[in-house]
Amino acid sequence: MNGFQFMKKILIFITLILCIISITFAQKSKIDKVIVKASQFIQSNNERNAIETLENAIKDYPNEVSLHIFLAEIYFNKKDFENSILYYDKAIAIDRNYDLNAYYRLGIMQKQIGKYTTARRNFQYYVDNQKKPRYESRIEDSKYNIACIDFITEQLQKQKKIDPISLGENINDTDYQYLPTLTLDNELYFTQRKSNAEDFYFATLNSEYYNSIMADDSSDKQLDFSKMWNRKQKLPPPLNTAENEGAMSVSPDGRYIYFAKCNAKDGYGSCDIYRSKRVGNTFSKPENLGNAVNSNAWDSQPSIASDGRTLFFASNREGGFGQSDIWYSYLKDDGTWTKAKNCGHKINTAGNEITPYIHHSNTTLYFSSDSLIGMGGQDIYFSKIVDGKFEETTNLGYPINTLADETCFIVSAGGDFAIYSKQNAENDFDLYAFDMDRTLRPTKVVCLQGKVSYDDEKKGNESVFEIRNLRNSRLVASTSSDKATNMYKLALVVGEHYAMNVSCNGYLLYSENFSIEDIDNIASKQIIEKNILMQSVKEGSRVVLKNVFFATNSFELQKESDVELKALLKLLKENPKITIEISGYTDNVGNEQYNLVLSERRANSVKNWLIENGIDESRLRAKGYGMANSIADNSTEYGRKQNRRTEFRITAF
């Protein structure tokens, strides 16, 4: 080949390259114009024309990956997952690594439609290959979704048999029924939204049906929840008004109702929490809980614990972990609330935690979250409370939780059934219930209730109850008797030992300690009856201090005695003219002289405690009686236990 021919071939090759570049640039220019045009349609909210423009361009340029990605994004934002997945898949087929975010988008959509295997594969590919720092949040979200898919796969393999049953036409109506709450005796309260207006309703238990099924000892008994409650009734004013109220929580004893009110004149933020007290069938004017509980943000969905003091609620205020967190506040002895505290990182996330519910046992907090490992959307979780601290959260699992949102979850006192709000076929929300799996049940509680009577038969008294766990001295239940009915009601965990103190202005302290296990047939009972007689303050009245404790052969007061001694202190301060004799007694075990000395030292220990806490010594006398004045049979351990006691007697009034 001569030089001329060689140069000719070079010129032809260069010409071809320039033509290809020219065509490529011309094609790119046309594609750029298509993308600009489609973008303009999107900016003017004309998605239809944008889609048509891109689809036509793809016919001319079937291998242009950018057009497929753009079209897939439009369908993704429209939540048209079928078409979005179609075009993302085509884009990946053309160029596997053109846009790694396609794998992330595919994972999101495939997870939502239940294609877990391919979703997990796409999330994992994204994690393994996406190295750009600006996508760190998507990488972490992909890892979270992989964990959720693994959880879902595991749950579907060990599915529990749960059959939610509608509460029936006595409860459910058109529109929304949600945010239920139960008293100890299974009175049901809930919020109903109808025509954009919210009202509070309640329904009493159908005792005839409930008692008949509970009396059935067969292992296959199952509650028909459509028969459980009588026809609902609308709560009267001042609870239901023309204002925007919702999200009710009723204390286990039925005496207090907590709820949210929005845009109120006396509010601090968009929604605040209020409280109303029930006396008989009358409700007091609701009071705002104040700025220790409420903030300038959204505060709602309260749940009051059976101690009558601890209030859990949801709020999107500043200072939390995420968008909405679970917070709590505590009612102090002076009637004010402590500044609300966040429940911490074991409960709250960067997402939304809502609808808290503290079970009557005070041992389990239920709530919903959209950011913990779960099935999808809002799932229901619980956290056990041990020694006042939250343990790691547990997802209730499938089929309680699904791909949809599950919220408003509550559990009966006995832990045998749960109620929650569930979407029906008309896309409204009704209340459903199901039998709780035994592995998921919270600690069982029973209802301790009774009537308070007064030896002078005076009407309109209100006695205050406090019950503490003798194992750790924690307050587990508090209430007051109803002025109209003299009835009281408390929730207590089965299997614990308790100290109970009852006080009322003008009456002597009543105290008792007992174990729930001491009650016959406790396993088959939901309610325990215990009536209380209060003695008026008068000369000669005598009270056994049943919750003043000493170690064996010791006169040193044990820490568990503080509650009872403080109640006695309060009585003496409220009645400054009272003088008392503090009397010590023993059983008949041991030397008579030793027991006499021991009983007097114990009486003096109580006397000295009162003096140290502000009572003038002139009002107090301590005397030991040893084995004398037995009140029970010393031949039994139970009788000897009764005889080992500390009393006080009013000597002047």
C-alpha positions in Angstrom: 0.0 0.0 0.0 1.5 3.3 -1.1 1.5 6.4 1.1 -1.5 8.0 -0.7 -3.7 5.0 -0.1 -2.8 4.9 3.6 -3.6 8.5 4.1 -6.9 8.0 2.3 -7.9 5.3 4.7 -6.9 7.4 7.7 -9.1 10.3 6.4 -12.0 7.9 5.9 -11.7 6.6 9.5 -11.5 10.1 11.0 -14.5 11.1 8.9 -16.5 8.1 10.3 -15.5 8.9 13.9 -16.5 12.6 13.4 -19.9 11.4 12.0 -20.5 9.1 14.9 -19.6 11.9 17.4 -21.9 14.2 15.5 -24.7 11.7 15.5 -24.2 11.0 19.2 -24.2 14.7 20.1 -27.3 15.2 17.9 -29.0 12.3 19.7 -27.9 13.5 23.1 -29.2 17.0 22.2 -32.6 15.5 21.2 -32.7 13.4 24.4 -31.8 16.4 26.5 -34.7 18.3 24.8 -37.1 15.5 25.7 -36.0 15.5 29.3 -36.3 19.3 29.5 -39.8 19.1 28.0 -40.9 16.3 30.4 -39.5 18.2 33.3 -41.5 21.3 32.4 -44.6 19.2 32.3 -43.8 17.9 35.7 -43.3 21.4 37.1 -46.7 22.4 35.8 -48.3 19.3 37.4 -49.0 17.7 34.0 -47.8 14.2 34.7 -49.8 12.7 31.8 -48.0 14.7 29.1 -44.7 14.1 30.7 -45.3 10.3 30.6 -46.5 10.5 27.0 -43.4 12.5 26.0 -41.0 10.0 27.6 -42.8 6.9 26.3 -42.7 8.3 22.7 -39.0 9.1 23.1 -38.3 5.6 24.3 -39.8 4.2 21.1 -37.1 6.2 19.2 -34.3 5.5 21.6 -35.1 2.2 23.3 -31.6 1.8 24.8 -31.5 5.3 26.4 -31.3 4.4 30.1 -31.9 8.0 31.3 -35.4 8.1 29.7 -36.3 4.8 31.5 -35.1 6.1 34.8 -37.0 9.4 34.5 -40.2 7.5 33.6 -39.7 5.1 36.5 -39.3 8.0 38.9 -42.6 9.6 37.7 -44.5 6.3 38.2 -42.8 5.9 41.6 -44.0 9.3 42.8 -47.5 8.4 41.5 -47.3 5.2 43.6 -47.9 3.3 40.4 -45.5 0.6 41.5 -46.3 -1.8 38.6 -45.1 0.6 35.9 -42.3 2.0 38.0 -40.9 -1.5 38.6 -41.2 -2.2 34.8 -39.1 0.8 33.8 -36.5 0.4 36.6 -36.0 -3.2 35.5 -35.6 -2.1 31.8 -33.1 0.6 32.9 -31.0 -2.0 34.8 -31.1 -4.4 31.9 -29.6 -1.6 29.6 -26.9 -0.5 32.1 -26.7 -2.4 35.5 -24.9 0.4 37.3 -26.1 3.6 35.5 -28.1 4.7 38.6 -27.7 2.6 41.8 -30.6 4.4 43.4 -32.8 2.3 41.1 -32.1 -0.7 43.3 -33.1 1.3 46.4 -36.4 2.3 44.8 -37.1 -1.2 43.6 -36.5 -2.5 47.1 -38.9 0.0 48.6 -41.7 -0.9 46.1 -41.2 -4.7 46.1 -41.2 -4.8 49.9 -44.6 -2.9 49.9 -46.2 -5.3 47.5 -44.8 -8.4 49.3 -42.1 -9.5 46.9 -39.6 -9.9 49.8 -36.9 -12.0 48.1 -36.3 -9.7 45.2 -36.7 -6.6 47.5 -34.0 -8.0 49.8 -31.7 -8.7 46.9 -32.0 -5.2 45.5 -31.5 -3.6 48.9 -28.4 -5.7 49.4 -27.0 -4.8 46.0 -27.4 -1.2 46.9 -25.6 -1.5 50.2 -22.8 -3.5 48.6 -22.2 -1.1 45.7 -23.3 2.4 46.7 -20.1 4.2 47.9 -21.1 7.8 47.6 -21.1 9.5 51.1 -24.1 11.7 50.2 -26.3 8.5 50.1 -25.3 7.3 53.6 -28.9 7.7 54.9 -30.3 5.5 52.0 -27.6 2.9 52.8 -28.7 2.8 56.4 -32.4 2.7 55.4 -31.6 -0.2 53.1 -30.0 -2.1 56.0 -33.1 -1.3 58.1 -35.3 -2.7 55.3 -33.2 -5.8 55.0 -33.7 -6.4 58.8 -37.4 -5.9 58.4 -37.7 -8.3 55.5 -35.8 -11.0 57.5 -38.3 -10.3 60.4 -41.3 -10.6 58.0 -40.0 -13.8 56.5 -39.6 -15.3 59.9 -43.0 -14.2 61.1 -44.8 -15.6 58.0 -43.2 -18.9 58.7 -44.4 -19.2 62.3 -47.8 -17.5 61.8 -50.0 -17.5 64.9 -53.7 -18.3 64.6 -55.5 -15.1 65.5 -59.0 -14.3 64.4 -60.0 -10.7 65.0 -63.8 -10.3 65.6 -65.7 -7.0 65.1 -67.2 -5.7 68.3 -70.5 -5.6 66.4 -73.2 -3.2 65.7 -73.6 -2.2 69.3 -70.2 -0.5 69.1 -69.2 0.0 65.4 -71.0 2.5 63.2 -70.2 4.5 60.1 -66.9 6.3 59.8 -64.2 5.8 62.5 -64.2 4.0 65.9 -60.8 4.2 67.5 -58.6 4.9 70.6 -60.4 2.5 72.9 -59.8 2.2 76.7 -61.0 -0.3 79.3 -61.7 0.0 83.0 -61.0 -2.9 85.4 -64.5 -4.2 85.1 -64.3 -4.0 81.3 -66.4 -0.9 80.7 -65.4 0.2 77.2 -64.7 3.8 76.3 -63.7 5.0 72.8 -63.7 7.9 70.3 -66.0 8.0 67.3 -65.5 10.3 64.4 -68.5 10.9 62.2 -68.8 13.7 59.6 -65.5 15.2 60.8 -66.9 15.6 64.4 -65.5 13.5 67.3 -67.5 12.3 70.3 -66.8 10.1 73.3 -68.9 6.9 73.9 -68.9 4.1 76.4 -70.5 0.7 76.7 -71.0 -1.5 79.7 -70.0 -5.1 79.7 -72.7 -7.7 78.9 -72.1 -9.4 82.2 -74.6 -12.2 81.5 -72.7 -13.3 78.4 -69.2 -12.7 79.8 -69.7 -14.5 83.1 -71.3 -17.5 81.3 -68.3 -18.0 79.0 -65.7 -17.3 81.7 -67.4 -20.0 83.9 -66.8 -22.5 81.1 -63.7 -24.5 82.0 -63.3 -26.0 78.5 -59.9 -25.4 76.8 -61.6 -24.4 73.5 -63.8 -21.6 74.9 -63.7 -18.4 72.8 -65.3 -15.1 73.4 -67.7 -13.8 70.8 -66.7 -10.1 71.0 -69.8 -9.0 69.1 -71.8 -10.0 72.2 -69.5 -8.6 74.8 -70.8 -5.1 75.3 -74.3 -3.6 75.5 -75.3 -0.8 73.1 -73.0 2.2 73.3 -74.0 5.5 74.9 -72.7 9.0 74.3 -70.9 10.5 77.2 -72.7 13.7 78.5 -71.3 17.2 78.7 -68.9 18.6 79.8 -66.9 15.8 78.1 -68.6 16.0 74.7 -68.9 19.6 73.5 -68.8 21.5 70.2 -65.0 21.8 70.5 -62.5 19.4 69.1 -61.9 16.6 71.6 -60.6 13.1 71.2 -58.2 10.3 72.3 -59.7 9.4 75.7 -58.1 7.3 78.4 -60.0 6.2 81.5 -58.3 5.4 84.7 -58.7 1.7 85.7 -61.0 2.6 88.5 -63.2 4.7 86.2 -62.8 7.8 88.3 -60.8 10.0 86.0 -60.9 10.6 82.3 -58.0 12.0 80.4 -58.3 13.3 76.8 -57.0 15.7 74.2 -58.6 18.9 73.2 -57.3 20.9 70.2 -57.2 24.7 69.6 -58.8 25.4 73.0 -58.8 28.9 74.5 -56.9 27.7 77.6 -54.5 25.6 75.6 -50.7 25.8 75.3 -50.3 24.3 71.8 -52.2 22.7 68.9 -53.6 20.0 71.2 -53.4 19.7 75.0 -54.3 17.0 77.6 -57.2 17.6 80.0 -58.7 15.7 82.9 -62.2 15.3 84.3 -63.2 13.6 87.6 -66.2 11.3 87.9 -68.5 11.4 91.0 -71.4 9.0 90.6 -72.5 9.7 87.1 -71.4 13.3 87.0 -68.2 14.5 85.4 -66.3 17.6 86.5 -65.4 20.5 84.3 -62.2 19.3 82.4 -59.0 21.0 83.6 -55.9 21.5 81.5 -53.0 19.6 83.0 -50.7 22.6 82.7 -47.4 23.4 81.1 -45.5 20.7 82.9 -47.3 18.2 80.8 -48.5 20.2 77.8 -46.3 22.2 75.4 -46.6 24.5 72.5 -46.7 21.5 70.2 -49.1 18.6 69.7 -49.7 16.6 72.9 -52.3 13.8 72.7 -53.2 10.2 73.2 -52.9 10.0 77.0 -52.8 6.7 78.9 -53.0 6.8 82.7 -51.4 4.0 84.8 -53.2 2.1 87.5 -51.1 3.8 90.1 -53.2 6.8 89.4 -50.1 8.9 89.0 -48.1 8.0 85.9 -49.4 9.5 82.6 -48.0 8.4 79.2 -48.8 10.4 76.1 -47.6 11.1 72.5 -46.0 14.5 71.6 -44.1 16.0 68.7 -42.5 18.6 70.9 -38.8 19.6 70.6 -36.3 17.6 72.5 -37.4 14.2 71.4 -35.7 11.5 69.3 -37.9 11.9 66.2 -41.1 13.2 64.7 -43.4 11.9 67.5 -42.3 10.4 70.8 -43.8 8.8 73.9 -43.4 10.9 77.0 -44.5 10.6 80.6 -45.3 12.8 83.6 -46.0 11.9 87.3 -48.7 13.4 89.6 -47.1 14.6 92.8 -48.7 14.5 96.3 -49.4 18.2 96.1 -51.6 17.7 92.9 -49.1 19.1 90.4 -47.4 17.2 87.6 -43.7 16.7 87.1 -42.1 18.1 84.0 -42.7 15.6 81.2 -39.8 13.3 80.4 -39.0 11.4 77.2 -39.4 7.6 77.6 -35.9 7.2 76.0 -34.2 5.4 73.2 -35.6 1.9 74.0 -39.0 3.2 73.1 -38.5 6.2 70.7 -36.8 6.4 67.3 -36.3 9.0 64.6 -39.7 8.2 63.3 -43.2 8.2 64.8 -44.1 6.5 68.1 -47.8 7.0 68.9 -50.9 5.6 70.8 -49.2 4.5 74.1 -51.2 2.2 76.4 -50.0 1.2 79.8 -51.5 -2.1 81.0 -53.3 -2.1 84.4 -50.4 -4.2 85.8 -48.0 -1.3 85.3 -45.6 -3.8 83.9 -46.1 -3.5 80.1 -46.3 -0.5 77.8 -47.8 -1.0 74.4 -47.4 1.6 71.5 -47.1 1.9 67.8 -44.0 2.8 65.7 -43.2 3.2 62.1 -39.4 3.0 62.5 -38.6 -0.1 64.6 -38.0 -3.5 62.9 -41.4 -4.7 61.8 -43.9 -5.7 59.2 -44.4 -2.3 57.7 -46.3 1.0 58.4 -47.2 1.4 62.0 -46.7 -1.8 63.9 -47.6 -2.5 67.5 -44.8 -3.2 70.0 -44.5 -3.7 73.8 -41.8 -3.1 76.4 -41.8 -4.7 79.8 -41.1 -2.4 82.7 -38.8 -3.9 85.3 -37.8 -1.9 88.4 -39.0 1.3 86.7 -37.0 0.8 83.6 -38.0 -0.2 80.0 -36.7 -3.4 78.6 -36.0 -3.9 74.9 -39.1 -3.6 72.7 -40.9 -6.6 71.2 -42.9 -6.6 68.0 -46.3 -8.4 68.5 -45.7 -10.1 65.2 -47.9 -11.3 62.3 -50.9 -11.4 61.9 -51.5 -8.7 64.6 -49.1 -6.6 62.6 -49.4 -6.4 58.8 -48.2 -4.2 55.9 -50.9 -1.7 56.9 -51.0 0.5 60.0 -51.9 -1.1 63.3 -52.5 1.3 66.3 -54.8 2.0 69.2 -54.0 -1.4 70.9 -55.2 -2.2 74.4 -55.4 -5.4 76.6 -57.9 -6.5 79.2 -56.9 -6.5 82.9 -56.7 -10.3 82.8 -54.6 -10.2 79.6 -57.0 -12.7 78.0 -58.1 -10.4 75.1 -57.0 -7.3 73.2 -58.9 -4.6 71.3 -57.6 -2.4 68.5 -58.8 -0.3 65.6 -58.8 -1.9 62.2 -59.7 -0.8 58.7 -62.8 -2.4 57.3 -64.0 -3.1 53.8 -65.4 0.4 53.4 -62.0 1.9 54.4 -63.4 3.1 57.7 -62.1 2.0 61.0 -63.9 -0.3 63.4 -63.0 -1.8 66.8 -62.0 -5.5 66.7 -60.9 -7.9 69.4 -59.1 -11.2 69.6 -58.0 -13.8 72.2 -54.5 -13.0 73.2 -51.9 -15.7 72.7 -50.6 -16.9 76.1 -47.0 -16.1 75.1 -47.9 -12.5 74.5 -50.1 -11.8 77.6 -49.0 -9.2 80.1 -48.9 -9.8 83.9 -52.4 -10.8 85.1 -54.2 -8.3 87.4 -57.4 -8.6 89.4 -59.8 -5.9 90.5 -59.9 -5.2 94.3 -63.1 -3.4 95.0 -65.5 -2.7 97.8 -67.5 -0.2 99.8 -66.2 2.2 102.4 -68.5 2.8 105.4 -68.0 5.2 108.3 -68.9 4.5 112.0 -70.7 7.8 112.3 -72.6 7.2 109.1 -71.6 10.6 107.7 -72.3 11.1 104.0 -70.1 12.6 101.3 -66.8 11.4 102.5 -63.9 10.7 100.2 -61.3 8.2 101.4 -57.9 8.0 99.8 -56.3 4.6 99.1 -52.6 3.9 98.5 -51.3 0.4 98.0 -47.6 -0.4 97.8 -45.7 -3.5 96.9 -44.0 -4.7 100.1 -41.2 -6.3 98.1 -39.9 -2.9 96.8 -42.1 -0.3 98.5 -43.3 1.0 95.1 -46.7 2.7 94.8 -48.7 0.3 92.6 -52.2 1.6 93.0 -54.0 4.7 94.3 -57.5 6.0 94.1 -60.2 7.6 96.2 -63.7 6.3 97.1 -66.6 7.8 95.2 -68.4 10.5 97.3 -71.7 9.5 95.8 -71.5 5.7 96.1 -68.6 5.2 98.7 -67.3 2.5 96.3 -63.6 2.1 95.4 -61.7 0.0 92.8 -58.1 -0.9 92.4 -55.9 -3.0 90.0 -53.4 -5.4 91.6 -51.0 -7.9 90.1 -51.5 -11.5 91.1 -48.8 -13.1 93.2 -47.5 -10.1 95.1 -47.7 -8.9 98.8 -49.2 -5.5 99.5 -49.5 -2.9 102.1 -52.7 -0.9 102.0 -53.4 2.5 103.7 -56.7 4.3 103.7 -57.1 7.8 105.1 -60.0 10.3 105.4 -60.1 13.7 107.1 -61.7 13.3 110.5 -61.1 9.5 110.6 -58.4 7.2 111.9 -55.9 5.6 109.6 -57.0 2.2 108.3 -54.2 -0.2 107.3 -53.8 -3.8 106.2 -51.3 -6.0 104.5 -52.2 -9.0 102.4 -51.2 -11.2 99.6 -53.5 -11.7 96.6 -52.5 -15.4 96.8 -54.2 -15.6 100.2 -57.6 -15.2 98.5 -59.4 -18.5 97.8 -59.7 -19.6 94.1 -57.9 -16.5 92.9 -57.1 -18.2 89.5 -60.8 -18.2 88.6 -61.7 -14.7 89.9 -61.5 -11.4 88.2 -62.9 -9.4 91.1 -62.1 -9.5 94.9 -64.4 -7.8 97.3 -63.0 -6.1 100.4 -65.2 -3.6 102.4 -63.6 -1.0 104.7 -64.9 0.5 107.9 -63.4 3.9 108.9 -63.4 4.9 112.5 -64.0 8.5 113.5 -61.4 10.3 115.6 -62.4 10.0 119.3 -60.9 9.3 122.7 -60.3 5.6 123.2 -60.2 4.6 119.5 -57.5 2.0 118.8 -55.8 1.2 115.5 -53.4 -1.7 114.7 -50.5 -0.4 112.6 -50.4 -3.4 110.3 -47.7 -2.0 108.1 -45.1 -1.1 110.7 -42.4 -3.8 110.5 -39.5 -5.0 112.6 -37.0 -7.8 111.9 -37.2 -10.8 114.2 -35.9 -10.0 117.7 -35.2 -6.4 116.6 -36.6 -3.0 117.5 -35.2 -1.3 114.4 -37.9 0.0 112.1 -37.7 -1.4 108.6 -37.9 0.8 105.6 -41.3 -0.6 104.6 -42.8 1.1 107.7 -42.3 4.6 106.3 -45.6 4.8 104.4 -47.7 3.9 107.5 -45.7 6.1 109.8 -46.2 9.0 107.4 -49.9 8.4 107.4 -49.9 8.5 111.3 -47.8 11.6 111.2 -50.3 13.3 108.9 -53.2 12.3 111.2 -51.4 13.9 114.2 -50.6 17.1 112.3 -54.2 17.4 111.1 -55.5 16.9 114.6 -53.1 18.9 116.9 -55.1 18.2 120.1 -54.8 14.4 119.8 -52.5 12.6 122.3 -51.8 8.9 121.8 -50.3 5.9 123.4 -48.1 3.7 121.2 -48.4 0.1 122.3 -46.1 -2.8 121.5 -47.1 -6.5 121.7 -45.4 -9.9 121.0 -46.5 -13.5 120.7 -45.9 -16.1 123.4 -42.7 -17.5 122.0 -39.6 -16.9 124.3 -39.0 -15.4 127.7 -41.7 -13.2 129.1 -39.4 -10.5 130.4 -37.4 -10.5 127.1 -40.7 -10.0 125.2 -41.8 -7.2 127.5 -38.6 -5.3 127.0 -38.7 -5.9 123.2 -42.3 -4.7 122.9 -41.5 -1.5 124.8 -38.4 -0.8 122.7 -40.5 -1.2 119.5 -43.1 1.2 120.8 -40.4 3.7 121.6 -38.9 3.3 118.1 -42.3 4.5 116.7 -42.4 7.3 119.2 -38.9 8.5 118.4 -39.7 8.4 114.7 -42.7 10.7 115.2 -40.6 13.1 117.4 -37.9 13.3 114.8 -40.5 14.2 112.2 -42.0 17.1 114.2 -44.5 15.8 116.8 -44.1 17.2 120.3 -43.1 14.5 122.8 -45.8 15.6 125.2 -48.4 14.2 122.8 -46.8 10.7 122.8 -46.5 7.8 125.2 -44.9 4.5 124.5 -45.6 1.3 126.4 -44.7 -2.3 125.9 -47.2 -5.1 126.9 -45.2 -8.1 125.9 -47.3 -11.3 125.6 -50.4 -9.6 127.2 -53.7 -8.8 125.4 -53.5 -11.4 122.6 -56.0 -10.9 119.8 -55.5 -14.3 118.1 -54.6 -17.9 118.9 -50.9 -18.3 119.8 -50.9 -22.0 118.9 -50.8 -21.2 115.1 -48.3 -19.2 113.1 -51.1 -17.1 111.7 -52.3 -16.3 115.2 -48.8 -15.5 116.5 -48.3 -13.2 113.5 -51.5 -11.2 114.5 -50.3 -10.9 118.1 -46.9 -9.5 117.0 -48.2 -5.9 116.5 -47.9 -2.2 117.1 -51.0 -0.2 118.0 -51.9 3.4 118.9 -54.7 4.5 121.1 -56.1 8.0 121.3 -55.8 9.0 125.0 -57.1 12.6 124.6 -59.0 14.4 121.8 
